[in-house]
Amino acid sequence: MTREVFITGIGIVSNLGEGIEAQLAAVDAGRPGSVDAERFKPHLVHPVVPLEWERQIPKKSDQRQMEAWQRLGVYAAGLALDDAGIKEDKALLGNLHLICAAGGGERDYQVDSQVLTGLPQAADPGAFLNERLMGDLRPTLFLAQLSNLLAGNISIVHGVTGATRTFMGEEQAGVDALRIAQARIAADQGDIFLVGGSYNAERPDVLLVYEMAGLLWKGSFASVWERQAKGGGFVPGSGAAFLVLEARDHAEARGATPIARLAHVGADQVRRAPGAAGEALDGLFAKAGSFDAASGLVVSGATGIADITAEEKAVLDRRTDGARRIATGDLFGNMLEPQFPAGVALAAALVKRGDARQAAVTSVGHARGEGLALVERI
């Protein structure tokens, strides 16, 4: 596991805009991203900016057959390929490994509404639910929800025909996607990978799921670090982020300009009990090696969920005290699957710009999963 891993391409879209420069501008301005407080009131959502889909998805027929989350992912993947300078290299695209972090597709809201309305009055709720699911859900709808359609559409639109795999599991899916890609390159099991994910937060069905679990922040916008006093919660954000990861020797052989070095990616998934998430993150810092807080930067994926975010803050105060700290949840909200790749993308751009020599990127999922990446200047 000795090969160096470079980040050679970044593609990102969010409520802050298209491309990494738009994200950096928001960081420099010290402003939170745009928030929609009306469409799904009382819930807040960070909506993605309008995009000219034709720039990365030329065919209207391709656009029509994709749901919003797929279009976002395909678009960001195209930006990353452009940034890495490999968009038109068919031979390289044929060997490009693809790892996606993705959730399920969008639901049939009419069926959902009928089930939720009839379930409380049903004499046998279990039988009622089974009957409606068997009778009302179309098989084609179920197939359209498969999460690996993101990878499929990236392959179709951009000609990426190497090996693909898809991870599901909210924030942790993005952590493991990067962890596997970084480890495989370091172990000489691949030369170049396209890694990332996408998420559409502007959906009543996902808001319903998280609201039933009491996980959403309501009321006026507040920083993730300030939400503890009022019960905590996260604000979902729509967007996508993809990175091109490449072995140093491979990047140098093709004359690529590296953005930053992805030195380490660690992951854990503990049983959540009071203090467990903090202990897991502390353990990831211990395994990652040295972090120089004096010249370093922290890009935190903290969600704002009560207690868990406080545990993360305590670890950061102890492990990285003195380092500049940026919370991606304050910028583009919680994008779930692509949240960690987006954090790594932002860290890489800041390191390249000279804001820090090294950056630590954290992910403590709203319900499960912990991750840590170290990004270094080349």
Backbone torsions as a table, in degrees:
resi	resn	phi	psi	omega
1	MET	NA	57.3	-172.4
2	THR	-114.2	-12.4	-178.8
3	ARG	-69.6	136.6	176.0
4	GLU	-74.0	144.6	-179.0
5	VAL	-114.8	119.3	179.0
6	PHE	-101.5	147.9	166.9
7	ILE	-95.1	117.4	-175.9
8	THR	-115.8	-2.9	178.4
9	GLY	-155.0	141.9	179.1
10	ILE	-133.1	132.0	171.8
11	GLY	-132.2	124.2	-177.4
12	ILE	-148.8	140.6	171.8
13	VAL	-135.5	142.5	-178.6
14	SER	-158.5	-168.7	174.7
15	ASN	-68.2	-15.5	-179.6
16	LEU	-83.0	-18.8	-179.2
17	GLY	136.8	-171.9	-179.6
18	GLU	-102.2	130.2	177.2
19	GLY	91.1	159.7	-174.2
20	ILE	-68.6	-29.1	-179.0
21	GLU	-63.1	-35.7	177.7
22	ALA	-65.4	-36.2	178.6
23	GLN	-69.5	-41.1	179.0
24	LEU	-64.5	-37.1	179.2
25	ALA	-61.9	-38.1	178.5
26	ALA	-68.2	-39.1	177.1
27	VAL	-62.5	-44.5	-179.0
28	ASP	-64.8	-35.8	-179.2
29	ALA	-77.9	-15.3	-179.1
30	GLY	63.8	34.0	-177.5
31	ARG	-115.3	146.5	173.5
32	PRO	-71.9	159.7	178.6
33	GLY	-72.4	166.3	-179.9
34	SER	-61.1	142.0	-177.5
35	VAL	-126.8	132.6	174.4
36	ASP	-100.2	111.1	-177.7
37	ALA	-104.4	4.1	-173.5
38	GLU	-109.1	-43.6	-171.6
39	ARG	-60.4	-37.6	-175.9
40	PHE	-121.4	30.5	-177.6
41	LYS	-49.5	133.4	12.4
42	PRO	-89.6	9.6	-178.0
43	HIS	-86.6	148.7	176.9
44	LEU	-100.5	147.6	176.5
45	VAL	-141.6	140.2	171.0
46	HIS	-92.5	104.0	-177.4
47	PRO	-80.2	145.0	176.9
48	VAL	-70.4	150.1	178.0
49	VAL	-69.0	153.4	174.9
50	PRO	-60.7	139.3	-178.0
51	LEU	-123.4	147.2	172.3
52	GLU	-88.3	91.5	-170.7
53	TRP	-56.5	-31.6	-176.2
54	GLU	-61.3	-21.4	-177.8
55	ARG	-66.5	-29.2	179.5
56	GLN	-123.0	-15.6	177.8
57	ILE	-128.1	82.3	-169.9
58	PRO	-61.2	-37.0	-173.7
59	LYS	-84.5	127.1	176.7
60	LYS	-61.6	-34.3	-179.7
61	SER	-64.5	-37.3	175.9
62	ASP	-66.2	-42.1	179.7
63	GLN	-61.2	-43.1	-175.0
64	ARG	-65.7	-34.8	-175.6
65	GLN	-84.5	-1.5	177.8
66	MET	-101.8	144.5	168.8
67	GLU	-78.9	170.2	-173.4
68	ALA	-58.8	-42.0	-177.0
69	TRP	-65.7	-32.4	177.7
70	GLN	-70.8	-42.2	178.2
71	ARG	-60.4	-41.6	178.8
72	LEU	-60.5	-45.0	-179.3
73	GLY	-66.2	-43.8	179.3
74	VAL	-63.7	-38.2	179.7
75	TYR	-64.0	-49.9	-179.1
76	ALA	-64.5	-36.4	177.9
77	ALA	-62.3	-40.6	177.3
78	GLY	-62.8	-40.2	176.9
79	LEU	-61.1	-41.2	179.9
80	ALA	-65.2	-41.6	178.6
81	LEU	-64.6	-40.2	175.9
82	ASP	-61.0	-46.1	-176.8
83	ASP	-63.5	-34.1	179.7
84	ALA	-82.0	-8.0	179.3
85	GLY	73.9	28.7	-177.5
86	ILE	-123.3	10.7	-174.9
87	LYS	-59.1	-35.0	-175.9
88	GLU	-105.6	6.1	-178.8
89	ASP	-89.2	88.5	-173.9
90	LYS	-63.3	-35.6	179.8
91	ALA	-65.5	-42.2	-179.9
92	LEU	-70.7	-40.7	178.1
93	LEU	-61.0	-29.7	178.7
94	GLY	-68.6	-21.1	178.6
95	ASN	-110.2	5.6	-176.9
96	LEU	-77.4	122.4	175.7
97	HIS	-77.7	143.1	-177.4
98	LEU	-125.8	124.7	175.9
99	ILE	-126.5	121.2	-178.3
100	CYS	-112.8	147.1	169.9
101	ALA	-113.5	117.7	-172.5
102	ALA	-150.5	149.6	174.8
103	GLY	-98.9	-160.2	179.6
104	GLY	-80.6	171.1	-179.8
105	GLY	-82.8	-175.9	-178.8
106	GLU	-79.8	150.7	-168.8
107	ARG	-98.7	168.3	173.8
108	ASP	-85.3	99.3	-173.5
109	TYR	-63.0	-31.9	-179.4
110	GLN	-65.7	-43.6	178.0
111	VAL	-65.2	-44.1	178.9
112	ASP	-57.1	-43.9	-178.5
113	SER	-63.6	-41.4	179.7
114	GLN	-65.1	-40.5	-180.0
115	VAL	-66.3	-46.4	-178.1
116	LEU	-66.2	-31.8	179.0
117	THR	-73.8	-41.5	-175.0
118	GLY	-84.7	-22.7	-174.6
119	LEU	-60.4	-44.4	-178.3
120	PRO	-64.0	-27.0	-178.3
121	GLN	-94.2	-4.6	-175.6
122	ALA	-71.2	137.5	177.4
123	ALA	-66.4	-37.7	176.8
124	ASP	-126.1	91.6	-174.5
125	PRO	-57.5	-37.6	-179.4
126	GLY	-65.0	-45.9	179.1
127	ALA	-65.8	-39.5	178.6
128	PHE	-60.9	-45.4	-178.5
129	LEU	-63.3	-46.0	179.4
130	ASN	-61.4	-41.9	-178.6
131	GLU	-64.0	-44.0	-178.5
132	ARG	-68.2	-40.7	-179.8
133	LEU	-65.8	-39.2	179.7
134	MET	-71.9	-34.5	-173.8
135	GLY	-93.0	-27.2	-170.9
136	ASP	-102.5	-26.1	-179.0
137	LEU	-83.4	126.0	178.6
138	ARG	-79.9	137.7	177.9
139	PRO	-55.8	-36.9	-179.8
140	THR	-65.9	-33.3	177.7
141	LEU	-64.1	-44.0	-179.3
142	PHE	-61.4	-43.5	179.5
143	LEU	-62.5	-34.8	-179.2
144	ALA	-70.3	-13.9	-178.8
145	GLN	-91.9	-4.6	-176.6
146	LEU	-61.4	131.2	-174.2
147	SER	-67.9	-24.6	-178.0
148	ASN	-76.8	1.3	174.0
149	LEU	-66.5	-23.4	176.3
150	LEU	-63.0	-49.3	178.0
151	ALA	-61.7	-39.6	179.9
152	GLY	-62.2	-43.1	-179.8
153	ASN	-70.5	-33.8	175.0
154	ILE	-63.3	-41.7	178.8
155	SER	-62.8	-43.4	-177.9
156	ILE	-67.9	-48.4	-173.1
157	VAL	-75.1	-40.3	-173.0
158	HIS	-105.7	-2.0	176.8
159	GLY	73.5	25.2	177.2
160	VAL	-82.9	112.0	-172.5
161	THR	-123.9	18.2	173.0
162	GLY	-79.3	-169.3	-179.8
163	ALA	-65.3	143.7	179.2
164	THR	-129.8	152.1	170.1
165	ARG	-151.4	154.5	-178.4
166	THR	-127.9	134.8	175.8
167	PHE	-108.7	137.2	171.8
168	MET	-114.0	154.0	178.3
169	GLY	135.2	37.3	173.9
170	GLU	54.4	-137.3	-173.5
171	GLU	-57.5	-35.1	-176.2
172	GLN	-68.6	-24.4	177.0
173	ALA	-62.1	-41.7	177.9
174	GLY	-66.5	-37.1	177.5
175	VAL	-62.8	-49.2	-176.4
176	ASP	-70.2	-31.0	176.4
177	ALA	-60.3	-46.4	178.6
178	LEU	-70.8	-38.0	-179.3
179	ARG	-61.8	-45.3	-178.8
180	ILE	-66.2	-43.9	-179.3
181	ALA	-63.3	-45.4	-179.8
182	GLN	-63.1	-42.4	-178.9
183	ALA	-67.4	-38.6	-178.6
184	ARG	-69.0	-39.0	176.5
185	ILE	-65.7	-45.7	-179.1
186	ALA	-60.8	-32.2	-178.8
187	ALA	-91.4	10.4	178.4
188	ASP	63.1	37.7	176.2
189	GLN	-107.6	17.3	178.7
190	GLY	168.2	151.1	-177.2
191	ASP	-101.2	-34.6	-173.5
192	ILE	-150.0	136.1	-176.0
193	PHE	-133.3	146.1	168.0
194	LEU	-108.4	119.6	-170.9
195	VAL	-132.9	135.2	175.5
196	GLY	167.3	-163.7	-178.4
197	GLY	-164.3	-179.1	-178.3
198	SER	-149.3	160.6	-178.1
199	TYR	-157.3	135.3	173.9
200	ASN	-109.9	107.5	-178.2
201	ALA	-85.8	-11.2	-174.1
202	GLU	-88.6	61.0	-175.6
203	ARG	-138.3	124.7	179.5
204	PRO	-59.4	-31.7	-175.5
205	ASP	-68.2	-41.7	-179.5
206	VAL	-72.8	-34.7	176.6
207	LEU	-63.7	-37.7	178.0
208	LEU	-62.3	-45.2	-178.8
209	VAL	-59.6	-48.5	-176.6
210	TYR	-73.6	-30.9	176.9
211	GLU	-67.9	-39.1	178.1
212	MET	-62.1	-27.4	177.7
213	ALA	-89.4	-1.0	178.6
214	GLY	69.2	34.6	-172.8
215	LEU	-105.0	-7.9	-174.2
216	LEU	-92.7	142.9	175.4
217	TRP	-83.7	134.4	179.1
218	LYS	-126.1	159.1	-177.7
219	GLY	97.3	-164.1	-178.7
220	SER	-70.7	154.5	-177.3
221	PHE	-64.1	140.2	176.2
222	ALA	-144.6	152.1	178.8
223	SER	-60.7	152.3	179.2
224	VAL	-58.6	-29.5	-177.8
225	TRP	-78.4	-15.3	-176.5
226	GLU	-99.5	-5.1	-171.8
227	ARG	-81.7	-16.5	-177.3
228	GLN	-55.2	-43.0	-175.0
229	ALA	-65.1	-20.6	-177.8
230	LYS	-115.6	26.9	174.0
231	GLY	97.9	-15.5	176.3
232	GLY	77.2	174.4	179.3
233	GLY	145.9	160.6	179.1
234	PHE	-114.8	157.5	176.4
235	VAL	-108.8	114.7	-178.9
236	PRO	-65.9	149.4	178.5
237	GLY	-133.9	138.7	177.0
238	SER	-88.1	140.8	176.7
239	GLY	164.5	-172.8	-179.6
240	ALA	-156.7	152.7	177.5
241	ALA	-148.0	132.6	175.8
242	PHE	-133.6	146.3	178.4
243	LEU	-126.1	144.1	167.8
244	VAL	-98.5	116.6	177.2
245	LEU	-104.7	139.0	-171.5
246	GLU	-148.6	141.2	173.4
247	ALA	-63.7	142.7	-177.5
248	ARG	-55.7	-46.5	-177.3
249	ASP	-63.7	-35.3	178.4
250	HIS	-68.6	-43.3	179.7
251	ALA	-64.0	-42.0	-179.4
252	GLU	-68.4	-35.2	-178.7
253	ALA	-65.7	-32.0	180.0
254	ARG	-98.0	4.5	176.4
255	GLY	74.6	26.5	-179.3
256	ALA	-74.6	147.8	175.2
257	THR	-94.9	112.2	-177.2
258	PRO	-73.9	151.5	177.3
259	ILE	-94.0	-47.6	-179.8
260	ALA	-164.6	170.5	177.4
261	ARG	-100.4	130.1	172.4
262	LEU	-91.8	94.9	-169.8
263	ALA	-80.7	-27.8	-174.4
264	HIS	-161.9	141.7	169.2
265	VAL	-136.9	122.3	178.2
266	GLY	-122.2	153.2	-178.4
267	ALA	-143.6	152.9	175.6
268	ASP	-148.6	164.4	175.7
269	GLN	-153.3	87.7	-175.8
270	VAL	-90.2	160.8	170.9
271	ARG	-71.4	121.3	-174.0
272	ARG	-72.2	117.5	172.1
273	ALA	-141.6	163.6	-179.1
274	PRO	-51.1	123.9	178.7
275	GLY	89.6	-13.8	-173.1
276	ALA	-68.7	-42.0	-179.1
277	ALA	-64.1	-40.8	177.9
278	GLY	-63.9	-41.7	178.2
279	GLU	-64.0	-39.5	179.4
280	ALA	-64.4	-45.0	179.7
281	LEU	-65.3	-39.0	177.4
282	ASP	-61.7	-40.1	177.7
283	GLY	-65.7	-36.1	177.9
284	LEU	-66.1	-38.5	176.0
285	PHE	-63.5	-40.0	-179.4
286	ALA	-63.4	-37.1	-179.0
287	LYS	-79.3	-22.6	-173.8
288	ALA	-74.2	-22.3	-176.3
289	GLY	101.6	-160.4	-171.5
290	SER	-76.9	142.7	172.1
291	PHE	-130.8	119.3	-178.0
292	ASP	-89.9	100.0	-176.7
293	ALA	-63.7	-29.2	-176.9
294	ALA	-64.7	-34.0	-179.2
295	SER	-118.7	14.8	-174.5
296	GLY	-105.8	177.4	-176.6
297	LEU	-141.6	142.8	176.0
298	VAL	-116.1	125.5	172.2
299	VAL	-111.2	104.8	-174.1
300	SER	-97.7	136.3	174.2
301	GLY	-94.7	22.1	-177.5
302	ALA	-50.3	137.1	-174.8
303	THR	-88.0	-29.3	-172.2
304	GLY	98.6	-1.4	176.0
305	ILE	-63.6	134.0	-177.4
306	ALA	-58.5	148.8	178.1
307	ASP	71.2	-54.0	-178.1
308	ILE	-63.5	-43.2	178.5
309	THR	-67.2	-35.6	177.0
310	ALA	-65.0	-37.2	176.7
311	GLU	-64.1	-43.5	178.2
312	GLU	-62.0	-44.8	-179.4
313	LYS	-59.5	-40.1	179.7
314	ALA	-62.8	-40.9	178.1
315	VAL	-66.0	-44.3	179.6
316	LEU	-63.8	-39.2	177.6
317	ASP	-61.1	-37.0	-177.4
318	ARG	-81.7	-41.8	-173.3
319	ARG	-88.0	-28.7	-172.1
320	THR	-130.7	24.9	-176.5
321	ASP	-56.7	128.2	-178.4
322	GLY	103.3	-20.4	179.8
323	ALA	-79.3	146.1	174.3
324	ARG	-63.0	140.4	-174.7
325	ARG	-126.1	129.1	178.2
326	ILE	-123.0	130.5	177.7
327	ALA	-104.6	115.2	-179.3
328	THR	-65.3	-26.1	177.9
329	GLY	-63.8	-23.9	176.8
330	ASP	-82.4	-19.4	-177.1
331	LEU	-91.7	-59.9	-177.4
332	PHE	-124.6	18.1	177.4
333	GLY	74.7	-163.6	178.2
334	ASN	-101.4	109.9	-179.9
335	MET	-91.9	7.2	176.7
336	LEU	58.1	-108.7	-173.7
337	GLU	-54.1	-46.6	-179.4
338	PRO	-86.3	6.2	-175.2
339	GLN	-60.7	-45.0	-179.1
340	PHE	-70.1	-47.4	174.3
341	PRO	-56.5	-37.5	178.2
342	ALA	-65.5	-39.5	177.6
343	GLY	-64.2	-41.6	178.2
344	VAL	-66.0	-39.0	177.8
345	ALA	-61.1	-46.1	179.5
346	LEU	-63.4	-43.4	179.3
347	ALA	-61.8	-42.9	-179.7
348	ALA	-61.7	-42.4	-179.8
349	ALA	-66.6	-39.4	179.2
350	LEU	-67.8	-39.6	178.5
351	VAL	-65.5	-44.5	179.5
352	LYS	-61.9	-37.3	-178.6
353	ARG	-70.3	-16.1	178.9
354	GLY	100.6	10.0	179.4
355	ASP	-68.8	-24.8	-179.5
356	ALA	-160.5	158.9	175.3
357	ARG	-82.0	-31.0	-175.3
358	GLN	-145.1	147.0	177.8
359	ALA	-132.5	138.1	172.6
360	ALA	-104.2	128.0	-179.8
361	VAL	-113.2	122.2	-176.7
362	THR	-109.7	155.0	172.5
363	SER	-145.2	114.4	172.1
364	VAL	-119.7	102.1	-172.3
365	GLY	-59.5	154.8	-177.0
366	HIS	-63.6	-25.8	-179.0
367	ALA	-128.8	-28.1	-176.8
368	ARG	-161.1	159.3	170.7
369	GLY	87.2	134.7	178.3
370	GLU	-133.5	142.4	-178.7
371	GLY	-148.2	156.6	178.7
372	LEU	-149.9	131.9	174.4
373	ALA	-124.4	146.6	171.4
374	LEU	-112.8	124.9	-179.9
375	VAL	-116.4	132.4	-172.8
376	GLU	-128.1	150.9	175.6
377	ARG	-70.6	142.8	178.9
378	ILE	-94.7	NA	NA
